[in-house]
Amino acid sequence: MNNILLKYSEIAKDYIKKANSLWGKVNFINVAEVLNNETVLSELTRIQRKTHLELSSKRSEFTKYLDSLSEEEYDLMYEEQSTVDDLFRLADHKFDVIDNIIYELNKLSEKSEEDEYLKKFEDVASINITEAIKHKHNMKTNKTLTESIRDKEPFEKIVFNTDFSTSDTSDRIFVIRTIKEFKGEGLKTDKQGVWHTFIPIDDVDKFMDKVAQFSPNPTGEMQDFTKFKVNRGLKDNQKITFLDYSISEKNPPTATGYLKPGFINPYKSLLKWEDENFTKKEDWIYNNDVDIDGFYHRDPKSTTVVGPKIEFGIDTNSLSDKERERLKAIVRAHGGRIDHLFGGDSYTSSGGKNYAIFNPYFDLDNFYQDAADFEPYYAEMEKGSMLSEEDVVMNEARKVVRNIFRKIFN
């Protein structure tokens, strides 16, 4: 095997490992976590799609290399290049499986909320944690239960030798999202302009490997941070404290409201309050955003938007593996979703065609040019969810304000 084939063989194996790692996370999701919205499926989707897109790009590079070979060279290396292609195909299939599972889990979560699955089982007795821990014959369950009620764990301070105020926005967002992935404290600067975060001590090494390009350094400084825990016992008239962003985004005042009796639903509850001008207000809040201290994490949500649905004149299921990869890469390059690009009847539109959904701002003309071989055409507008990068940054800024608030009043 020549050096180039060997290089792509190692790349394909690396993405197989990444797929297996992500599979480990997906494989251990249980039904309760999905129904209770305890698992951040959107984050798993983001990781899967980002990594899958990287894989598609590398596989495209490999295909271009093969196309550049003479017929004689191609024949001489046929078995070796087929082995490498099989590795890429295996990695791709793994990511497709993960994508399909996450998609179905999302549908289950939405269906559960719509049909109030949990409300129908409110009569089921909850687990007595104290008694469960006494049973020594089930050590694995005991460990899980103990960890689930732990409020604090050591976090180590990590400083960066990078000025994120002058770096690309994409770099800052990448670090912010990685911090969130490891459930760390918000990215911020000190008076000297040094950017830093706090990461759970057990995850420091993994975190540093992932953000190595930004020169992270552990300081040895430890803090016990109260980890965000969902308050699942909301009650009528319960007081809820939050930062009122309807007054100001940059300097929101602290407000306290109460949950209106009879309006506490499985997923949303009605919050009523008076602002600093004594104006009466109310808003539906997500129960999962109220923590154990009765503090409402009033972050921006993924907003429902309407974007174009694009169908194709050809049968996408009849494409060769190479053509499928090319179409996937084109759709992803234009910010589209491939959930319904291939598959059976459950993945097709009312007209029986597989399709892709795009955000409302994508360049339709450029997509038509890139995907001309697949005969794309506009079908209709479709609803979808989006969270802009600006919202992600604003969300992180709000987290910084919350941390200051909690330190002052707790």
C-alpha positions in Angstrom: 0.0 0.0 0.0 1.5 3.3 -1.1 1.9 6.3 1.3 -1.2 8.1 0.0 -3.5 5.0 0.4 -2.0 4.4 3.8 -2.7 8.0 4.8 -6.4 7.7 3.8 -6.6 4.2 5.4 -5.6 5.8 8.8 -8.0 8.7 8.3 -10.9 6.3 7.7 -9.9 4.2 10.8 -9.9 7.4 12.8 -13.4 8.3 11.8 -14.5 4.7 12.6 -13.2 5.3 16.1 -15.0 8.6 16.3 -18.3 7.0 15.2 -17.8 4.2 17.8 -17.2 6.8 20.5 -20.4 8.7 19.6 -22.2 5.3 19.4 -21.2 4.7 23.0 -23.0 7.9 24.0 -26.1 7.2 22.0 -26.1 3.5 23.0 -26.4 4.4 26.7 -29.3 6.8 26.4 -32.4 5.3 28.1 -36.0 5.9 27.4 -36.5 7.9 30.6 -33.8 10.4 29.6 -35.5 11.0 26.3 -39.0 11.4 27.8 -37.7 13.7 30.5 -35.6 15.8 28.1 -32.5 14.9 30.2 -30.3 14.2 27.2 -29.3 17.1 24.9 -30.1 15.4 21.6 -29.4 18.6 19.7 -25.8 18.5 20.9 -25.4 14.9 19.8 -26.9 15.8 16.4 -24.4 18.7 16.0 -21.5 16.4 16.8 -22.7 13.7 14.5 -23.3 16.0 11.6 -20.1 18.0 12.0 -18.0 14.8 12.2 -19.9 13.1 9.3 -19.4 16.2 7.1 -15.6 16.0 7.9 -15.7 12.3 6.9 -17.5 13.1 3.6 -14.9 15.7 2.8 -12.0 13.3 3.4 -13.8 10.6 1.4 -14.3 13.1 -1.4 -10.5 13.8 -1.4 -9.8 10.1 -1.6 -12.2 9.7 -4.5 -10.5 12.6 -6.4 -7.1 10.9 -5.8 -8.5 7.7 -7.4 -9.9 9.6 -10.3 -6.5 11.1 -10.9 -4.9 7.7 -11.4 -4.2 6.3 -14.8 -6.2 3.2 -15.7 -3.0 1.1 -15.3 -2.3 2.5 -11.8 -5.9 2.0 -10.8 -5.9 -1.6 -11.8 -2.6 -2.3 -10.0 -3.9 -0.9 -6.7 -7.5 -2.1 -7.1 -7.5 -4.4 -4.1 -5.7 -1.9 -1.8 -7.9 1.1 -2.8 -11.0 -1.1 -2.4 -9.9 -1.9 1.2 -9.6 1.8 2.0 -12.9 2.5 0.3 -14.6 -0.2 2.4 -13.2 1.5 5.6 -14.7 4.8 4.5 -18.0 3.1 3.6 -18.1 1.4 7.0 -17.5 4.7 8.8 -20.2 6.4 6.7 -22.7 3.7 7.5 -22.0 4.0 11.2 -22.7 7.8 11.1 -25.9 7.1 9.1 -27.1 4.7 11.8 -26.4 7.2 14.6 -28.1 10.0 12.6 -31.2 7.8 12.1 -31.4 6.8 15.8 -31.0 10.4 17.1 -33.7 11.5 14.6 -36.1 8.9 15.9 -35.3 9.8 19.5 -36.1 13.4 18.7 -39.4 12.3 17.3 -40.1 10.2 20.4 -39.4 13.2 22.6 -41.7 15.4 20.6 -44.4 12.8 20.5 -44.1 12.3 24.3 -44.5 16.0 24.9 -47.4 16.3 22.5 -49.4 13.3 23.9 -48.3 13.8 27.5 -46.8 10.3 28.0 -45.4 11.1 31.4 -48.6 12.6 32.7 -50.4 9.3 32.1 -48.0 7.6 34.5 -48.0 10.1 37.4 -49.4 7.4 39.6 -46.2 5.3 39.4 -44.3 5.5 42.7 -40.9 7.2 42.5 -37.6 5.5 43.5 -36.7 5.9 47.2 -33.0 6.9 46.7 -32.1 6.4 50.4 -33.5 2.9 50.5 -32.0 2.0 47.1 -28.5 2.9 48.3 -28.8 0.5 51.2 -29.1 -2.5 48.8 -25.5 -3.6 48.4 -26.3 -6.2 45.8 -26.7 -3.6 43.1 -23.6 -1.5 43.3 -23.9 -0.2 39.7 -27.3 1.3 40.4 -26.2 2.6 43.8 -23.3 4.5 42.1 -25.6 6.0 39.5 -28.1 7.1 42.1 -25.4 8.6 44.3 -24.0 10.6 41.4 -27.4 11.8 40.3 -28.0 13.6 43.6 -24.5 15.1 43.9 -24.6 18.9 43.7 -20.9 19.6 43.6 -17.7 18.3 42.2 -14.2 19.8 41.9 -13.6 22.0 38.8 -10.1 23.0 37.7 -9.3 26.4 36.3 -8.0 26.3 32.7 -6.4 29.4 31.1 -5.9 30.0 27.4 -2.9 31.6 25.7 -5.4 33.0 23.1 -7.2 36.3 23.0 -10.7 35.4 22.0 -11.7 39.0 21.7 -9.6 39.4 18.6 -9.8 35.8 17.3 -12.3 34.6 14.8 -15.9 34.3 16.1 -15.9 30.6 14.9 -12.9 29.9 17.2 -14.7 31.4 20.2 -17.9 29.6 19.5 -16.0 26.3 19.1 -14.5 26.7 22.6 -17.8 27.8 24.1 -19.5 24.7 22.7 -16.7 22.4 23.8 -17.0 23.9 27.3 -20.7 23.1 27.3 -20.0 19.6 26.1 -17.9 19.0 29.2 -20.4 20.9 31.4 -17.8 23.5 32.3 -18.3 27.0 33.6 -18.6 29.8 31.1 -15.7 31.2 29.1 -14.7 34.6 30.5 -11.7 37.0 31.0 -10.1 38.4 34.2 -8.9 42.0 34.8 -5.6 41.2 33.0 -7.5 40.0 29.9 -6.7 36.3 30.3 -9.4 34.0 29.1 -10.3 31.1 31.3 -12.9 28.5 32.2 -13.4 25.8 34.9 -13.7 22.2 33.8 -14.7 19.1 35.9 -11.5 17.7 37.2 -12.1 14.2 35.7 -12.5 15.7 32.2 -9.6 18.2 32.1 -7.2 16.0 30.0 -9.9 15.2 27.4 -11.0 18.9 27.3 -7.4 20.1 26.8 -6.9 17.6 23.9 -10.0 18.9 22.2 -9.0 22.6 22.4 -5.2 22.1 22.1 -4.9 24.6 19.3 -5.8 27.4 21.7 -3.0 26.6 24.1 -4.9 25.7 27.3 -3.0 25.4 30.5 -4.3 23.9 33.8 -3.6 26.2 36.8 -4.2 23.8 39.6 -6.8 26.2 41.1 -9.8 24.2 42.2 -13.4 25.4 42.8 -16.5 23.6 43.9 -19.2 24.7 41.4 -22.8 23.9 41.9 -23.7 22.0 38.8 -27.0 22.8 37.1 -29.6 20.4 38.3 -33.2 20.4 37.0 -35.9 21.0 39.6 -38.5 18.4 38.8 -40.8 19.2 41.7 -42.4 22.5 40.6 -45.4 23.5 42.7 -48.3 26.0 42.5 -47.3 29.5 43.6 -43.6 28.5 43.8 -41.3 31.5 43.6 -39.0 31.6 40.6 -36.0 34.0 40.3 -34.7 35.0 36.9 -32.9 37.7 35.0 -35.5 39.8 33.0 -34.0 40.0 29.5 -37.2 41.7 28.3 -36.0 44.8 30.1 -32.3 44.7 28.9 -30.1 42.1 27.2 -26.8 43.6 28.5 -27.8 44.5 32.0 -31.0 42.5 32.9 -32.5 43.3 36.3 -33.3 40.5 38.8 -37.0 39.6 39.0 -39.0 37.2 41.0 -42.3 35.7 40.0 -44.6 32.8 40.9 -46.0 29.8 39.1 -49.7 30.2 38.4 -51.7 27.5 40.2 -53.2 25.0 37.8 -50.8 25.9 35.0 -47.9 23.6 35.8 -47.8 21.2 32.8 -45.3 18.3 32.2 -43.0 20.5 30.2 -44.1 24.1 30.5 -45.5 26.2 33.3 -47.0 29.7 33.4 -44.8 32.3 35.2 -46.4 35.5 36.4 -44.5 38.6 37.7 -44.3 42.3 37.9 -41.3 44.1 36.3 -39.4 47.0 37.9 -42.1 49.4 36.6 -44.9 47.3 38.3 -46.1 46.2 34.9 -47.8 42.8 35.2 -46.3 40.2 32.9 -46.5 36.5 32.2 -44.7 33.9 30.1 -44.6 30.2 29.6 -41.3 28.7 30.9 -39.7 25.4 30.3 -39.6 23.3 33.5 -36.3 21.8 32.6 -34.7 25.3 32.8 -35.6 25.7 36.5 -32.7 24.5 38.7 -32.7 23.2 42.2 -32.4 26.7 43.6 -35.6 27.9 41.9 -33.5 29.9 39.4 -34.8 30.0 35.8 -32.1 29.8 33.2 -33.8 32.1 30.7 -31.7 31.2 27.6 -32.7 31.6 24.0 -34.4 28.5 22.6 -34.1 27.1 19.1 -36.7 29.0 17.2 -39.1 27.5 14.7 -38.4 28.8 11.3 -39.8 28.1 7.8 -37.2 27.0 5.2 -37.4 25.6 1.7 -37.9 21.9 1.1 -36.0 20.7 -2.0 -37.0 17.5 -3.8 -35.1 15.8 -6.6 -36.2 14.6 -10.1 -34.2 11.4 -9.7 -34.8 8.6 -7.2 -32.1 9.3 -4.5 -32.4 5.7 -3.3 -31.2 4.4 -6.6 -27.9 6.3 -6.5 -24.5 4.6 -6.2 -22.6 5.0 -3.0 -20.3 7.5 -4.7 -23.3 9.5 -5.9 -25.0 9.4 -2.5 -21.9 10.8 -0.9 -21.6 13.5 -3.4 -25.2 14.6 -2.9 -24.9 14.5 0.9 -21.8 16.6 0.7 -23.5 19.2 -1.5 -26.6 19.4 0.7 -24.4 19.8 3.9 -22.2 22.3 2.2 -25.3 24.5 1.7 -26.4 24.1 5.3 -29.2 21.5 4.5 -30.5 18.6 6.6 -30.3 15.1 5.1 -32.8 13.4 7.4 -35.1 12.6 4.5 -32.6 12.5 1.7 -32.7 8.7 1.5 -35.0 6.0 3.0 -38.4 4.4 2.6 -41.9 5.8 2.6 -41.6 7.3 6.1 -38.8 9.5 4.8 -40.6 10.9 1.8 -42.9 13.9 1.2 -46.6 13.6 0.4 -45.5 13.3 -3.2 -43.4 10.3 -2.5 -40.1 12.0 -3.0 -37.1 12.1 -0.7 -36.0 15.6 0.1 -33.7 18.0 2.0 -34.6 20.9 4.1 -32.6 24.2 4.2 -32.6 27.3 6.3 -34.5 30.2 4.7 -31.3 32.2 4.0 -29.4 29.7 1.8 -28.5 30.5 -1.8 -31.0 28.6 -3.9 -29.4 29.5 -7.2 -25.9 28.3 -6.1 -27.4 25.0 -4.8 -29.2 24.4 -8.1 -25.9 24.8 -9.9 -23.9 22.5 -7.6 -26.7 19.8 -7.5 -27.8 20.1 -11.1 -27.0 16.4 -11.8 -29.6 15.4 -9.3 -32.4 17.5 -10.8 -33.3 19.5 -7.7 -36.5 21.5 -7.6 -38.4 23.6 -5.0 -41.2 21.8 -3.4 -42.6 23.9 -0.5 -41.7 25.6 2.7 -41.1 23.4 5.7 -40.9 24.2 9.4 -37.6 23.5 11.2 -35.6 24.5 14.3 -32.5 26.7 14.3 -30.3 28.3 16.9 -28.0 30.9 15.4 -24.4 31.4 16.3 -25.2 34.8 17.7 -27.7 33.2 20.0 -25.0 30.8 21.2 -22.7 33.7 22.1 -25.6 35.6 23.8 -26.4 32.4 25.7 -22.9 32.2 27.0 -23.0 35.9 28.0 -26.1 35.3 29.9 -24.4 32.4 31.7 -21.7 34.7 32.9 -24.2 37.1 34.3 -26.0 34.2 36.1 -22.8 33.1 37.7 -22.2 36.5 39.1 -25.8 36.7 40.3 -25.6 33.3 42.1 -22.3 34.1 43.8 -23.8 37.4 45.2 -27.1 36.0 46.4 -26.3 32.4 47.3 
